[in-house]
Amino acid sequence: MDFLVTPGSPDSVDEFVYKLEEMLKKGDQLKITIKKFEHKTSSQRSLVHIWFRVFAAHKWNCKMSDLNSKQRKRIKNDFKRMAYAQNHWDFILEPVTDVFTGQQGRELRSIEEYDKGELFMFMEWMQSYAATEGVVLEARGEFKQLKEQTNA
């Protein structure tokens, strides 16, 4: 039995704890291995970039191929900002120090730096948000498999 437990999904944590407690009460002998989610693969990374273009084309009412680099960058940054504002996920921001003034602050991290679990959480949120805007972001590949494991 495998569980995908993500802090951003309380249901996944509750389900894991419930199942564990249930098995312990029965006196079942268990072998538990806990592994940190490995880094994302190109499949998940590629899909999130397609989703950015799909959503941007919807917002700007154009074809995906007509989006310019500024629009693609804007939609990525706006999604990350909104995800942080709604969820306060620390992985979205990284600390930075101004080279000249020494002033410290935070800025948006690149999607490329998210680990597999972080990217999965972000994509689940993005898919849900897009649906509220009438945009269907299709789950495919590794993301679809992870989603199925989480919802099983």
Phi, psi and omega per residue, in radians:
M1 nan 2.179 3.123
D2 -1.980 2.548 3.079
F3 -2.226 2.421 2.971
L4 -1.831 1.869 -3.076
V5 -1.860 2.044 3.135
T6 -2.109 2.258 -3.118
P7 -0.993 -0.524 -3.139
G8 -1.336 -0.095 3.140
S9 -2.148 1.515 -3.089
P10 -0.954 -0.549 3.127
D11 -1.077 -0.666 -3.130
S12 -1.179 -0.641 3.104
V13 -1.175 -0.843 -3.137
D14 -1.039 -0.743 -3.125
E15 -1.103 -0.750 3.130
F16 -1.088 -0.872 -3.121
V17 -1.070 -0.755 3.136
Y18 -1.046 -0.855 -3.098
K19 -1.123 -0.709 3.123
L20 -1.096 -0.843 3.126
E21 -1.054 -0.713 3.135
E22 -1.057 -0.765 -3.117
M23 -1.232 -0.650 3.116
L24 -1.163 -0.680 3.119
K25 -1.105 -0.592 3.124
K26 -1.287 -0.262 -3.101
G27 1.447 0.259 3.117
D28 -1.088 2.443 3.031
Q29 -1.430 2.294 -3.039
L30 -2.136 2.580 2.924
K31 -2.048 2.010 -3.074
I32 -1.993 2.209 3.052
T33 -2.103 2.172 3.123
I34 -1.952 2.171 -3.134
K35 -2.200 2.443 3.010
K36 -1.246 2.490 3.113
F37 -1.047 2.247 3.109
E38 -1.223 2.925 -3.102
H39 -1.053 2.699 -3.131
K40 -1.077 2.822 3.094
T41 -1.879 3.003 -3.131
S42 -1.116 -0.443 3.132
S43 -1.065 -0.883 3.140
Q44 -1.153 -0.750 -3.114
R45 -1.092 -0.762 3.128
S46 -1.099 -0.749 -3.105
L47 -1.114 -0.748 -3.117
V48 -1.114 -0.596 3.112
H49 -1.236 -0.589 3.037
I50 -1.129 -0.767 3.133
W51 -1.045 -0.707 3.099
F52 -1.015 -0.767 -3.115
R53 -1.201 -0.705 3.115
V54 -1.045 -0.836 -3.110
F55 -1.170 -0.750 3.138
A56 -1.075 -0.749 3.120
A57 -1.068 -0.680 3.086
H58 -1.111 -0.856 -3.090
K59 -1.089 -0.733 -3.097
W60 -1.678 0.133 3.067
N61 0.867 0.991 3.133
C62 -2.540 3.089 3.063
K63 -1.372 2.635 3.114
M64 -1.013 -0.640 -3.109
S65 -1.223 -0.278 3.135
D66 -1.555 -0.106 3.136
L67 -1.215 2.385 3.076
N68 -1.666 2.997 -3.053
S69 -1.108 -0.581 3.110
K70 -1.149 -0.711 3.119
Q71 -1.146 -0.730 3.133
R72 -1.120 -0.732 3.122
K73 -1.165 -0.736 -3.132
R74 -1.042 -0.800 -3.083
I75 -1.159 -0.678 3.097
K76 -1.062 -0.869 -3.108
N77 -1.133 -0.702 3.132
D78 -1.141 -0.706 3.088
F79 -1.088 -0.781 -3.134
K80 -1.114 -0.739 3.118
R81 -1.077 -0.774 -3.124
M82 -1.173 -0.703 3.111
A83 -1.084 -0.711 3.116
Y84 -1.161 -0.763 -3.112
A85 -1.068 -0.658 -3.100
Q86 -1.463 -0.573 -2.989
N87 -2.016 -0.296 -3.113
H88 0.972 0.683 3.095
W89 -1.334 2.058 -3.100
D90 -1.101 -0.476 -3.090
F91 -1.160 -0.269 -3.128
I92 -1.303 -0.493 -3.113
L93 -1.951 2.672 3.036
E94 -2.286 2.549 3.125
P95 -1.262 2.474 3.096
V96 -2.377 2.680 3.077
T97 -2.203 2.203 3.115
D98 -1.118 2.187 -3.087
V99 -1.058 -0.618 -3.034
F100 -1.557 -0.661 -3.059
T101 -1.800 -0.320 -3.076
G102 1.371 -0.022 -3.135
Q103 -1.143 2.369 -3.132
Q104 -1.739 2.558 3.118
G105 -2.764 -2.904 3.098
R106 -2.376 2.583 3.080
E107 -2.425 2.901 -3.111
L108 -1.157 2.338 3.055
R109 -1.422 2.659 3.055
S110 -1.214 2.490 3.053
I111 -0.967 -0.583 -3.122
E112 -1.048 -0.398 -3.096
E113 -1.609 -0.155 3.118
Y114 -1.214 2.448 3.041
D115 -1.401 3.097 -3.029
K116 -1.022 -0.781 -3.136
G117 -1.178 -0.722 3.119
E118 -1.100 -0.776 -3.140
L119 -1.138 -0.673 3.104
F120 -1.069 -0.817 3.121
M121 -1.042 -0.796 -3.132
F122 -1.073 -0.764 -3.105
M123 -1.196 -0.644 3.073
E124 -1.076 -0.778 3.123
W125 -1.107 -0.789 -3.118
M126 -1.059 -0.746 3.138
Q127 -1.094 -0.745 3.135
S128 -1.144 -0.788 3.136
Y129 -1.090 -0.799 -3.127
A130 -1.026 -0.652 3.126
A131 -1.077 -0.623 3.112
T132 -1.179 -0.354 3.108
E133 -1.684 0.095 3.120
G134 1.442 0.305 -3.129
V135 -1.950 2.198 3.110
V136 -1.678 2.081 3.077
L137 -1.817 1.942 -3.014
E138 -1.259 2.269 3.055
A139 -1.389 2.191 3.130
R140 -2.433 2.873 3.000
G141 0.972 -2.405 -3.077
E142 -1.064 -0.702 3.132
F143 -1.030 -0.761 3.134
K144 -1.086 -0.729 3.127
Q145 -1.105 -0.770 3.139
L146 -1.130 -0.694 3.129
K147 -1.117 -0.728 3.120
E148 -1.125 -0.700 3.105
Q149 -1.107 -0.737 -3.120
T150 -1.154 -0.654 -3.074
N151 -1.599 -0.013 -3.104
A152 -1.280 nan nan
